Amino acid sequence: MSKEYTFEEVAKHNKEGDLWIVIDSKVYDVSKFVNLHPGGANVLYADSVAGNDATQAFFGLHRHETLLKLQYARLQIGTIRGEEEVIKALAPGELSTVPYAEPSWLADGYFSPYYTQNHRKFQKAFRKFCMEVIYPEAVRCEENGKRISQEVFDKLSEINFLPMRLGPGKHLEGRSLMGGIVKPEEFDYFHELIVNTEIAHFGTRGVVDGLFNGGVIAVPPILNYGSPELQAAVLPDLLSGKKFVALAISEAFAGSDVSGLQTTAVKDGDHWVVTGTKKWITNGTFADYFTTGCKTETGFTMIFIPRGEGVETKPIKTSYSAVAGTAYVTFDKVRVPVSNTLGQEGAGMSVILSNFNHERWMVTATSQSAQRLIVEECLKWSNQRMVFGKPLNAQAVIRAKLGKMISRVESGQNWLESITYQMNNMTYAEMSSKLAGPIGLLKQYISKNGREIAEDATQIFGGRALTVTGMGKLVENFHRTSGFDAILAGAEDVLGDLGVRQAIKKMPVNVKL
């Protein structure tokens, strides 16, 4: 916009039918927009707004993204002579400069023993991809509750998104990861941590679970325990995003108590006949397959069940978006080949327990990232919100809340990275033996942090934190959904007890006070 004006020229346009305002050095003609303004015309006719620099007033009411929308951008008629735009949107891939908005390893001038230059290059490319491909879809799907489009799933598959979310391993061999930025043999759990961090940094909690989360927790049993024939038949379509799978363990009868499952599988020749129900199954509404826990004569058994005759799914309405595809699943005398058994018959508990560490670590990682976003939102808002003539952060009680929030998110980050480092340097067997307890305690700690951060953020944003749109929309979403992380992959109190019980088992017999 080449036309330049002075503040004196703008001040002449301050009445009905001829109304200009200035926001961050940009001049807007809102004469025809006044009656369309969602907040009413009187807001724009106020003495401090009409014909004036309304930057402070605007950012007390609106997010910066509002200015970037086409209907508002085209109201701009010029700029203020000698003034430059100060507030700029981040370019895709760019890091935030707000203190504590990024993990310290990404902050300018800070160091980390864990991350390499390849991790940094990978993070920058993946964030750019997320902002350009995932973010627009995330906003739409979070609002309308529809599943993520196949077009986006196809783009995710081009970078081998789901294989990366499964962590390092043989399943990555021969694949081009993020356009070749990282070689399959170099990909480690810190690369995967970056993936989990970035997809959870939009404030769209339901979308996180809609992004192949069913595959993240349902594919490993196939990879590790499925027959070669079964793997060859289903893994190519699952890993490429052409087909979808859900983990069907939880029931109305059994949650954390997996041994209490009532879905049964009875042998009839070379088939299983499966009867029962599953509840709260992530991605279940659009899953083509179900990695399913069943009771058999020999005990708990994992069976791979295709959607077909006798399989029905119904959506469950939860407090987060239906984009996650949360489902109630019914198996009505479903016939499944015995060859679809995952692992040994009756040994399903070892199959599923081997999967839990990674799932719980993944939930912890995404929760940690979402919490950091809320800390950033609160730092921004408390700096721009004016109360009693001063920024909100001039209030000691607000600074105290911010201090606690920052402490929680930074301590959680450091514990998470320490656990991730152990994962990178242990065999799968060592992880199962040594990390189940620590990961359980970590998940309990971070999920509790999340709900405490949600409460503090709600107080900082006030009424705006109760509104689905506007300034506090991310806080509202987080406050409404932070409890999911305390339940999914194991209730936090159960996991805390698991961690302590494992520690007690390892207490040496030769120590006393």
C-alpha positions as CSV (number, residue, x, y, z in Angstrom):
1,M,0.0,0.0,0.0
2,S,1.9,3.1,-1.3
3,K,-0.4,5.9,-0.1
4,E,1.0,7.7,3.0
5,Y,-0.8,9.8,5.5
6,T,0.0,11.8,8.7
7,F,-1.8,11.4,12.0
8,E,-3.3,14.8,11.4
9,E,-4.8,13.8,8.1
10,V,-6.3,10.7,9.7
11,A,-7.8,12.7,12.6
12,K,-10.0,14.6,10.1
13,H,-11.9,11.3,9.3
14,N,-13.7,10.7,12.6
15,K,-17.4,10.9,12.0
16,E,-20.3,8.8,10.6
17,G,-19.8,8.0,6.9
18,D,-16.2,9.1,7.0
19,L,-14.3,7.0,9.6
20,W,-10.6,6.1,9.5
21,I,-8.4,4.4,12.2
22,V,-4.8,3.5,12.5
23,I,-3.6,0.1,13.7
24,D,0.2,-0.6,13.9
25,S,1.1,2.2,11.4
26,K,-1.6,1.0,8.9
27,V,-4.5,3.3,7.9
28,Y,-7.9,1.7,7.6
29,D,-11.1,3.2,6.1
30,V,-13.8,1.6,8.1
31,S,-16.6,3.9,7.0
32,K,-18.6,1.2,5.3
33,F,-17.5,-1.5,7.8
34,V,-18.9,0.2,10.9
35,N,-22.4,-1.4,10.8
36,L,-20.8,-4.8,10.0
37,H,-18.4,-4.7,13.0
38,P,-19.2,-7.7,15.2
39,G,-18.7,-5.6,18.4
40,G,-21.1,-2.9,17.2
41,A,-20.6,0.5,15.7
42,N,-20.1,2.4,19.0
43,V,-16.8,0.8,19.6
44,L,-15.4,2.4,16.4
45,Y,-17.0,5.8,17.1
46,A,-15.3,6.0,20.5
47,D,-13.1,9.1,20.9
48,S,-10.0,7.0,21.4
49,V,-10.6,5.1,18.2
50,A,-12.2,7.2,15.6
51,G,-9.6,9.1,13.6
52,N,-6.9,8.0,16.1
53,D,-4.2,5.4,16.6
54,A,-6.4,2.5,17.8
55,T,-3.5,0.0,18.1
56,Q,-3.8,-0.5,21.9
57,A,-7.6,-0.6,21.8
58,F,-7.5,-3.2,19.0
59,F,-5.1,-5.5,20.7
60,G,-7.1,-5.3,23.8
61,L,-10.0,-6.9,22.0
62,H,-8.6,-8.9,19.0
63,R,-5.9,-11.3,18.0
64,H,-3.4,-10.3,15.4
65,E,-4.7,-12.9,13.0
66,T,-7.9,-10.9,12.7
67,L,-6.1,-8.2,10.8
68,L,-4.7,-10.7,8.4
69,K,-8.1,-11.9,7.2
70,L,-9.0,-10.8,3.8
71,Q,-12.2,-8.8,4.8
72,Y,-10.1,-6.7,7.1
73,A,-6.9,-6.5,5.1
74,R,-8.7,-4.9,2.1
75,L,-9.9,-2.1,4.3
76,Q,-6.4,-0.8,4.5
77,I,-5.9,2.4,2.4
78,G,-2.4,3.3,3.3
79,T,0.2,3.8,6.0
80,I,1.4,6.5,8.4
81,R,4.3,8.5,7.0
82,G,7.6,7.7,8.8
83,E,6.1,4.9,10.8
84,E,6.9,1.2,10.4
85,E,4.8,-1.9,11.2
86,V,5.9,-3.4,14.5
87,I,3.7,-6.4,15.0
88,K,4.3,-9.1,12.4
89,A,3.1,-12.6,12.0
90,L,5.6,-15.4,12.1
91,A,6.6,-16.8,8.8
92,P,6.1,-20.6,8.4
93,G,9.0,-22.3,10.2
94,E,10.0,-19.2,12.2
95,L,10.5,-19.4,15.9
96,S,8.7,-17.3,18.5
97,T,10.8,-14.7,20.3
98,V,8.5,-14.7,23.4
99,P,10.4,-15.9,26.4
100,Y,9.7,-19.6,27.2
101,A,7.6,-19.9,24.1
102,E,10.1,-22.4,22.7
103,P,12.0,-25.2,24.4
104,S,15.4,-23.8,25.5
105,W,17.3,-25.8,22.9
106,L,15.6,-23.7,20.3
107,A,16.0,-20.4,22.1
108,D,18.7,-18.0,20.8
109,G,21.9,-18.3,22.8
110,Y,21.0,-21.5,24.7
111,F,22.5,-24.9,24.4
112,S,21.5,-28.6,24.8
113,P,23.5,-31.8,25.1
114,Y,20.7,-33.7,23.3
115,Y,20.0,-32.1,20.0
116,T,22.2,-32.0,16.9
117,Q,22.2,-29.6,13.9
118,N,20.2,-32.3,12.1
119,H,17.5,-32.0,14.8
120,R,17.5,-28.2,14.3
121,K,17.2,-28.5,10.5
122,F,14.5,-31.2,10.9
123,Q,12.5,-29.0,13.3
124,K,12.6,-26.0,11.1
125,A,11.4,-27.9,8.0
126,F,8.7,-29.8,9.9
127,R,7.3,-26.7,11.6
128,K,7.1,-25.0,8.2
129,F,5.3,-28.1,6.8
130,C,2.9,-28.0,9.8
131,M,2.1,-24.4,9.4
132,E,1.5,-24.7,5.7
133,V,-0.3,-28.1,5.5
134,I,-1.6,-29.1,8.9
135,Y,-2.5,-25.8,10.6
136,P,-5.2,-24.6,8.2
137,E,-6.8,-28.0,8.2
138,A,-6.5,-28.2,12.0
139,V,-8.5,-25.0,12.5
140,R,-11.2,-26.1,10.1
141,C,-11.6,-29.6,11.5
142,E,-11.4,-28.5,15.2
143,E,-14.4,-26.3,14.4
144,N,-16.5,-28.6,12.2
145,G,-15.6,-31.9,13.8
146,K,-15.0,-33.6,10.5
147,R,-12.1,-36.0,10.0
148,I,-9.0,-34.7,8.4
149,S,-9.2,-34.7,4.7
150,Q,-7.6,-37.5,2.6
151,E,-5.7,-34.8,0.7
152,V,-3.9,-33.8,3.9
153,F,-3.4,-37.4,4.9
154,D,-1.8,-37.9,1.5
155,K,0.6,-35.0,2.0
156,L,1.4,-36.4,5.5
157,S,2.2,-39.7,3.9
158,E,4.6,-38.1,1.4
159,I,6.9,-37.1,4.2
160,N,6.3,-40.5,6.0
161,F,4.5,-38.9,8.9
162,L,3.0,-42.0,10.5
163,P,6.2,-44.1,10.2
164,M,8.1,-41.2,11.9
165,R,5.5,-41.1,14.7
166,L,6.2,-44.8,15.4
167,G,9.8,-43.9,16.4
168,P,13.1,-45.3,15.1
169,G,13.2,-48.9,13.7
170,K,13.2,-51.2,10.7
171,H,9.9,-49.8,9.5
172,L,11.8,-46.7,8.4
173,E,14.2,-48.5,6.1
174,G,14.1,-47.3,2.5
175,R,11.8,-44.4,3.3
176,S,12.4,-40.7,2.6
177,L,11.8,-38.9,5.9
178,M,10.8,-35.2,5.6
179,G,12.2,-35.0,2.1
180,G,15.4,-36.7,3.0
181,I,16.5,-34.2,5.7
182,V,17.1,-37.1,8.1
183,K,18.2,-40.6,7.1
184,P,16.2,-43.5,8.4
185,E,19.2,-44.9,10.3
186,E,19.7,-41.4,11.9
187,F,16.1,-40.9,13.0
188,D,15.9,-41.1,16.8
189,Y,13.4,-40.4,19.6
190,F,14.4,-36.7,19.6
191,H,13.3,-36.4,16.0
192,E,10.0,-38.1,17.0
193,L,9.8,-35.7,20.0
194,I,10.0,-32.8,17.6
195,V,7.1,-34.3,15.5
196,N,4.9,-34.6,18.7
197,T,5.9,-31.1,19.8
198,E,5.0,-29.4,16.6
199,I,1.6,-31.1,15.9
200,A,0.4,-30.2,19.4
201,H,1.4,-26.5,19.2
202,F,-1.7,-25.3,17.4
203,G,-4.2,-25.3,20.4
204,T,-6.3,-27.9,18.6
205,R,-6.3,-30.9,20.9
206,G,-8.8,-33.0,19.0
207,V,-6.7,-32.7,15.9
208,V,-3.7,-34.2,17.7
209,D,-5.6,-37.4,18.2
210,G,-7.1,-37.2,14.7
211,L,-3.6,-37.2,13.1
212,F,-3.1,-41.0,12.9
213,N,-3.1,-41.4,16.7
214,G,-5.0,-44.7,16.1
215,G,-2.1,-45.8,14.0
216,V,0.5,-44.7,16.5
217,I,-0.9,-47.1,19.1
218,A,-2.4,-49.8,16.9
219,V,0.4,-50.4,14.3
220,P,3.2,-51.5,16.7
221,P,1.5,-54.7,17.7
222,I,1.3,-55.6,14.0
223,L,4.9,-54.6,13.4
224,N,6.2,-56.6,16.3
225,Y,3.8,-59.5,16.6
226,G,1.9,-59.9,13.3
227,S,2.7,-62.8,10.9
228,P,4.8,-61.9,7.8
229,E,1.7,-62.5,5.7
230,L,-0.5,-60.2,7.7
231,Q,2.2,-57.5,7.7
232,A,2.6,-57.7,3.9
233,A,-1.2,-57.5,3.5
234,V,-2.0,-54.5,5.6
235,L,1.1,-52.4,6.6
236,P,1.7,-50.8,3.2
237,D,-1.7,-49.2,3.2
238,L,-1.6,-48.3,6.9
239,L,1.8,-46.6,6.8
240,S,0.9,-44.7,3.6
241,G,-2.4,-43.4,5.0
242,K,-4.6,-45.2,2.6
243,K,-6.2,-47.2,5.3
244,F,-6.6,-46.5,9.0
245,V,-6.5,-48.6,12.2
246,A,-7.6,-48.1,15.8
247,L,-6.5,-49.7,19.0
248,A,-9.6,-51.3,20.6
249,I,-8.8,-52.1,24.2
250,S,-10.9,-50.0,26.5
251,E,-14.4,-51.0,27.4
252,A,-17.3,-49.7,29.5
253,F,-16.3,-52.6,31.8
254,A,-12.6,-52.0,31.9
255,G,-10.2,-49.1,31.4
256,S,-6.9,-49.1,33.2
257,D,-7.8,-52.6,34.4
258,V,-7.1,-54.3,31.1
259,S,-7.5,-57.8,32.7
260,G,-11.2,-57.0,33.2
261,L,-12.1,-57.0,29.5
262,Q,-15.3,-58.8,28.5
263,T,-15.0,-58.9,24.7
264,T,-14.6,-62.6,23.9
265,A,-13.1,-64.6,21.0
266,V,-14.1,-68.2,20.6
267,K,-12.4,-70.5,18.1
268,D,-14.5,-72.1,15.4
269,G,-12.2,-74.1,13.1
270,D,-9.6,-71.8,11.7
271,H,-11.5,-68.6,12.7
272,W,-12.1,-66.6,15.8
273,V,-15.7,-65.5,16.5
274,V,-15.5,-62.2,18.3
275,T,-18.3,-60.7,20.4
276,G,-18.3,-57.7,22.6
277,T,-18.0,-53.9,22.7
278,K,-15.3,-51.3,23.0
279,K,-15.6,-47.7,24.1
280,W,-13.6,-44.4,23.7
281,I,-11.7,-45.8,20.7
282,T,-9.7,-43.0,19.1
283,N,-10.1,-42.9,15.3
284,G,-12.6,-45.7,15.6
285,T,-15.3,-43.9,13.5
286,F,-13.1,-44.0,10.4
287,A,-10.9,-47.0,11.1
288,D,-10.7,-49.8,8.5
289,Y,-9.1,-52.2,11.1
290,F,-9.1,-52.7,14.8
291,T,-6.2,-54.0,16.9
292,T,-8.4,-55.6,19.5
293,G,-8.0,-57.1,23.0
294,C,-10.1,-60.2,23.6
295,K,-10.7,-62.8,26.3
296,T,-10.0,-66.3,25.0
297,E,-9.9,-69.8,26.7
298,T,-6.1,-69.4,27.2
299,G,-6.3,-65.8,28.5
300,F,-6.0,-62.3,27.1
301,T,-5.3,-62.3,23.3
302,M,-4.7,-59.6,20.7
303,I,-6.5,-60.0,17.4
304,F,-6.4,-57.9,14.3
305,I,-10.0,-57.4,13.1
306,P,-11.0,-55.7,9.7
307,R,-14.1,-53.7,9.5
308,G,-16.8,-55.9,7.9
309,E,-19.9,-57.8,8.7
310,G,-20.7,-57.6,12.4
311,V,-18.5,-54.6,13.1
312,E,-20.3,-51.3,13.8
313,T,-19.0,-48.0,15.1
314,K,-20.9,-45.1,16.6
315,P,-19.4,-41.7,17.4
316,I,-19.1,-40.7,21.1
317,K,-19.6,-37.1,21.8
318,T,-16.7,-35.9,24.1
319,S,-15.5,-32.5,25.3
320,Y,-13.1,-32.3,22.4
321,S,-13.7,-32.2,18.7
322,A,-15.2,-35.1,16.8
323,V,-12.2,-34.8,14.5
324,A,-10.5,-37.4,16.8
325,G,-13.1,-40.0,15.7
326,T,-13.8,-41.3,19.2
327,A,-16.1,-44.3,18.8
328,Y,-18.1,-47.0,20.5
329,V,-17.4,-50.2,18.7
330,T,-19.6,-53.3,18.5
331,F,-18.4,-56.7,17.5
332,D,-21.4,-59.0,16.8
333,K,-20.1,-62.6,16.2
334,V,-17.4,-61.3,13.9
335,R,-15.4,-64.0,12.1
336,V,-11.7,-63.4,11.9
337,P,-9.0,-65.8,10.7
338,V,-6.9,-67.3,13.5
339,S,-3.9,-66.1,11.5
340,N,-4.8,-62.6,12.5
341,T,-3.7,-63.3,16.0
342,L,-1.0,-60.9,17.1
343,G,1.6,-62.8,19.1
344,Q,0.8,-66.0,21.0
345,E,-2.7,-66.9,22.0
346,G,-3.1,-66.0,25.6
347,A,0.0,-63.8,25.6
348,G,-1.8,-60.6,24.7
349,M,-0.9,-58.8,27.9
350,S,2.8,-58.8,26.9
351,V,1.8,-57.5,23.4
352,I,0.0,-54.5,24.8
353,L,2.3,-53.8,27.7
354,S,5.2,-53.5,25.3
355,N,3.2,-50.8,23.5
356,F,2.3,-48.7,26.6
357,N,5.7,-47.0,27.2
358,H,5.8,-45.4,23.8
359,E,2.1,-44.4,23.9
360,R,2.4,-42.8,27.3
361,W,5.6,-41.0,26.3
362,M,3.8,-39.7,23.1
363,V,0.8,-38.4,25.2
364,T,3.3,-36.7,27.6
365,A,5.2,-35.1,24.7
366,T,2.1,-33.6,23.0
367,S,0.7,-32.4,26.4
368,Q,4.0,-30.7,27.2
369,S,3.9,-28.8,23.9
370,A,0.3,-27.7,24.4
371,Q,1.2,-26.4,27.8
372,R,4.0,-24.3,26.5
373,L,1.7,-22.7,24.0
374,I,-0.6,-21.6,26.8
375,V,2.3,-20.1,28.7
376,E,3.1,-18.1,25.6
377,E,-0.5,-17.0,25.2
378,C,-0.5,-15.8,28.8
379,L,2.8,-13.9,28.5
380,K,1.5,-12.1,25.4
381,W,-1.9,-11.3,26.9
382,S,-0.7,-10.1,30.3
383,N,1.7,-7.8,28.4
384,Q,-0.9,-6.2,26.2
385,R,-4.0,-6.2,28.4
386,M,-4.3,-2.8,30.2
387,V,-5.9,-2.7,33.6
388,F,-5.9,0.3,36.0
389,G,-3.8,2.1,33.4
390,K,-1.0,-0.5,33.5
391,P,-0.3,-3.8,31.7
392,L,-1.9,-6.8,33.5
393,N,1.6,-8.2,34.3
394,A,2.2,-5.2,36.5
395,Q,0.0,-7.1,39.0
396,A,2.1,-9.2,41.4
397,V,-0.6,-11.9,41.6
398,I,-0.4,-12.3,37.8
399,R,3.4,-12.5,37.8
400,A,3.2,-15.2,40.5
401,K,0.9,-17.2,38.3
402,L,3.2,-16.8,35.4
403,G,6.2,-17.9,37.5
404,K,4.4,-21.1,38.5
405,M,3.4,-21.8,34.9
406,I,6.9,-21.3,33.6
407,S,8.4,-23.5,36.3
408,R,6.0,-26.3,35.5
409,V,6.6,-26.2,31.8
410,E,10.4,-26.0,32.1
411,S,10.7,-28.8,34.7
412,G,8.4,-31.0,32.6
413,Q,10.5,-30.3,29.5
414,N,13.7,-31.2,31.2
415,W,12.4,-34.5,32.6
416,L,10.8,-35.4,29.3
417,E,14.1,-34.8,27.5
418,S,16.0,-36.8,30.1
419,I,13.6,-39.8,29.6
420,T,13.9,-39.4,25.8
421,Y,17.7,-39.6,26.1
422,Q,17.4,-42.8,28.0
423,M,15.1,-44.2,25.2
424,N,17.8,-43.3,22.6
425,N,20.4,-45.3,24.5
426,M,18.5,-48.3,25.6
427,T,17.5,-51.5,23.9
428,Y,13.7,-52.2,23.6
429,A,14.0,-54.7,26.4
430,E,15.9,-52.3,28.6
431,M,13.2,-49.6,28.1
432,S,10.5,-52.1,29.0
433,S,12.4,-53.0,32.2
434,K,13.7,-49.7,33.3
435,L,11.4,-46.9,32.0
436,A,7.8,-48.1,32.5
437,G,7.8,-46.6,36.0
438,P,9.6,-43.3,35.2
439,I,7.4,-42.8,32.2
440,G,4.3,-43.4,34.3
441,L,5.5,-40.9,36.9
442,L,6.4,-38.4,34.1
443,K,3.0,-38.7,32.6
444,Q,1.3,-38.1,35.9
445,Y,3.5,-35.1,36.6
446,I,3.0,-33.4,33.2
447,S,-0.8,-34.1,33.1
448,K,-1.2,-32.6,36.5
449,N,0.9,-29.6,35.4
450,G,-1.5,-29.2,32.5
451,R,-4.6,-28.9,34.5
452,E,-2.9,-26.4,36.9
453,I,-1.7,-24.4,34.0
454,A,-5.2,-24.4,32.5
455,E,-6.6,-23.0,35.8
456,D,-4.0,-20.3,36.1
457,A,-4.4,-19.3,32.4
458,T,-8.2,-19.1,32.9
459,Q,-7.7,-16.6,35.7
460,I,-5.3,-14.6,33.7
461,F,-7.6,-14.3,30.7
462,G,-10.8,-14.0,32.7
463,G,-14.1,-14.2,30.8
464,R,-12.2,-14.5,27.5
465,A,-11.0,-17.9,28.6
466,L,-14.6,-19.1,28.6
467,T,-15.1,-18.1,25.0
468,V,-14.6,-20.5,22.1
469,T,-13.5,-17.7,19.7
470,G,-11.5,-14.6,20.2
471,M,-8.6,-13.7,22.4
472,G,-8.8,-16.6,24.8
473,K,-9.8,-19.3,22.3
474,L,-6.7,-21.4,22.8
475,V,-7.0,-21.2,26.6
476,E,-10.6,-22.2,26.4
477,N,-9.7,-25.2,24.2
478,F,-6.9,-26.2,26.6
479,H,-8.9,-25.8,29.7
480,R,-11.7,-28.0,28.2
481,T,-9.3,-30.7,26.9
482,S,-6.3,-30.8,29.3
483,G,-8.0,-33.6,31.2
484,F,-7.7,-36.0,28.3
485,D,-4.0,-36.3,28.9
486,A,-4.7,-37.4,32.5
487,I,-6.8,-40.3,31.2
488,L,-5.6,-41.4,27.8
489,A,-3.0,-44.2,27.8
490,G,-3.6,-44.8,31.5
491,A,-5.2,-42.7,34.3
492,E,-2.5,-40.5,35.9
493,D,-3.0,-41.8,39.5
494,V,-2.8,-45.4,38.2
495,L,0.5,-44.6,36.4
496,G,1.8,-42.7,39.5
497,D,1.2,-45.8,41.6
498,L,2.8,-48.0,38.9
499,G,6.0,-45.9,39.1
500,V,6.1,-46.2,42.9
501,R,5.4,-49.9,42.9
502,Q,8.2,-50.5,40.4
503,A,10.6,-48.5,42.5
504,I,9.6,-50.5,45.6
505,K,10.3,-53.8,43.7
506,K,13.8,-52.5,43.0
507,M,14.5,-51.5,46.6
508,P,17.8,-53.2,47.7
509,V,17.4,-55.6,50.6
510,N,20.7,-54.4,52.2
511,V,19.7,-50.8,53.0
512,K,18.1,-49.4,56.2
513,L,17.9,-46.0,57.8
